[in-house]
Amino acid sequence: SGYHYFRTEQSRIILGGGRQLDLEGERTIEEGLNERIKAQLVEDLHEIVAPGLGLEVDYMWSGTMAFGPNKQPVVRRVSDRVVAGVRLGGMGVAVGTGIGQELSQLLG
């Protein structure tokens, strides 16, 4: 149903997840941030991930998750110059690197 995650990338922290906090509110194709989830992630940053560091959030974004009849991502060639890695089921941060490697092999 959801989880919270973070990872470091160079000198930054990428933090996300939290859809389980508002499953109904997350069933939308409307763009924008979910304020309840945003507040919890900022609290997680300050209380769990980097307590006492006084970090500020530079960027926030949301996206539309794609789900299908099974939990397998779609990784395929679309045309001679285009490949697609889609339907990651909300796991883009977790599986994105592996999907990117598969896509690069399709292009190579």
DAPE-V672604 format. One record per backbone hydrogen bond with DSSP energy under -0.5 kcal/mol. CO is the residue of the C=O (numbers start at 1). NH is the residue of the N-H. Records with the same first field share a line. If there is no record, write none. Layout:
CO->NH  NH
This chain:
3->18
5->16
7->14
9->12
12->9
13->15
14->7
16->5
18->21
19->22
20->23
22->26
24->27
26->28
33->35
34->38
35->39
36->40
37->41
38->42
39->43
40->44
41->45
42->46
43->47
44->48  49
45->50
46->52
50->53
56->58
63->65
65->67
66->89
70->68
73->75
74->86
76->84
79->82
82->78  79
84->76
86->74
88->91
91->95
92->96
95->99
96->100
97->101
98->102
99->103
100->104
101->105
102->106
103->107
104->108
